[in-house]
Amino acid sequence: MLPSRQGGSCHVKSASAQPAKLTDQATLDYAIAVLEQYFDLSAEGYLCQTRDLWQVLVSASAYRRTIEATCNDLPNTPDSNTVRGYINDQLTPSQIRTLEQDCNRALASRWPHWLWSQRLEVAADLHDECYYGASDADDPANWVCRGAKREGTTRFYRCATLSVIRNRVRVNLAVVFVHPDDELADVLKRLLKYVQKRGLHVHRLYADKGFCTIPVLRYLLERTTLQVIVAAPIKGKTGGLRALCQGRHSYRTHHTFQSEPNGTLTVPVGIVRSYKTYHDGTRKATWLVYVLIRVKDSLRRVRETYRQRFGIDTGYRLMEQVRARTTSTNPAFRFLLMSIALVLINVWVALQWTYLRVCGSGPRRIAREHLTLERLARFLARAVEAIYGVVSLVDPPEVKSVMY
C-alpha cells in the first residue's frame, strides 16, 4: 500500500492486485510517471517531447553520465543541446525553491504507509557535489558553498536531507537545497517542518558532523520533545574535545563549545572508546564523540544505533549511485539532478514494497535482494536503450592518404 497525501492528511489506499513480475519497461514507466506528475518540466518540440526529456534524464542518472554522453550513446534521442536547452530555459536560479518543493512532494508520494504508524528516528545529513568552476560570492544567483577540501576542490553544491532507515533501507523524507547564506539551524528547521506538516512524528534525530554547530545545538536544546545524537568532530592535536579522549573506558561528561560569533554553549557529550580494524588484522583504539541531548541510552547503544541510522550496505551514498553528472553552471540544473536521484531511491523502495512482498503471517517482509538499486538502474537504462537504440557499431569515415 502506498499512501497518497492530500490536504495535509494521510489517505491509505487499499492494496490492489499487482502484476506477478516487474519488467524493465514497467520500472521506467513508474519512475517517469512520478517525475512527470510532480516536476514542472515539459517539451513540445517536433523532435523532443516531455517524455523524451525524462527518458534522457533517467538514463543519464542510471548510468551516472552527462546528458551529452547519454545522447551520444543513444542514436535516436533528441540532440543533447536540445535537451539542455529545454531544461535551462525552464529552470533558473530563481526557481530553485520551487524545485525544492516539487522534489519534496515527489518524495512524500512514495513514502511507505508505516511511516505514520510509529514514532520515527530520522537522520539529517549534508551532501556535497563537487564544483570545479569559478564562482562569484557577490552574485545573487550563486549557490556554490565553501567547505573542507575534497577531491581537489573546496567549492560544492550542497543539499541537506532528512531520511529514515528501517531494515537497512533508506527512505528519503525531505530535502533542502543549501544557499551559501543559509544558516544550518534554519536548514534543519525546514527539514523537520517538511515532514511534520505531513503528519509524521519525529522522536529522535541523528545528525552528522556538519550539523555540530552552536546555533544548531541551541535550536535542538529548545526542542524539548526531541532526542538528539549529533556526531562531534575531533579537531586539533590538543585541547577541545581531543583533551577529553583519555583513559581506557567510554564515559559521559559536559563540554563547552565556543566560537567568536556565536559565544559559548555547554552540552552533554558521550566520549566513546572504540577500535578500528585494519586490513592486516591489527586493531587500534580510536575515539568517537557524540553530543547527547535528552538521550539516556548506554554509550555502547548510542554508537550502535548511530551506525545503523547512517549505515548503508553499499558503504557509500545511495544518491551518488543514481545521480547524473554535469559541468553546467546552472545551479537549478544541478539541483534537478540531485532531486531525480533522491526520487529514484524512493521509487526503488516503493517498488520493493509493491512487488517483492513475501507471503506469510506476521510483519510484512520484503525480498529486497531481488531488486537492488544497481539492478533498478540497469532496468531503467535498458528500457531507455530499447526505445532509442544503442550505438553498437563504429564506422569511421574513409581517410584519404596524403602524399608529402
Secondary structure as UniProt FT lines:
FT   STRAND          3..6
FT   TURN            7..8
FT   STRAND          9..12
FT   HELIX           24..38
FT   HELIX           50..63
FT   HELIX           67..73
FT   TURN            75..76
FT   HELIX           80..90
FT   HELIX           93..95
FT   HELIX           96..109
FT   HELIX           113..117
FT   STRAND          120..130
FT   TURN            137..138
FT   TURN            140..141
FT   STRAND          145..150
FT   TURN            151..152
FT   STRAND          153..166
FT   TURN            167..168
FT   STRAND          169..178
FT   TURN            180..181
FT   HELIX           184..196
FT   TURN            197..199
FT   STRAND          202..207
FT   HELIX           209..211
FT   HELIX           214..222
FT   TURN            224..225
FT   STRAND          227..231
FT   HELIX           240..244
FT   STRAND          251..259
FT   TURN            260..262
FT   STRAND          263..277
FT   TURN            279..280
FT   STRAND          283..293
FT   HELIX           299..310
FT   TURN            313..314
FT   HELIX           318..321
FT   HELIX           331..355
FT   STRAND          357..358
FT   STRAND          365..366
FT   HELIX           368..370
FT   HELIX           373..388
//
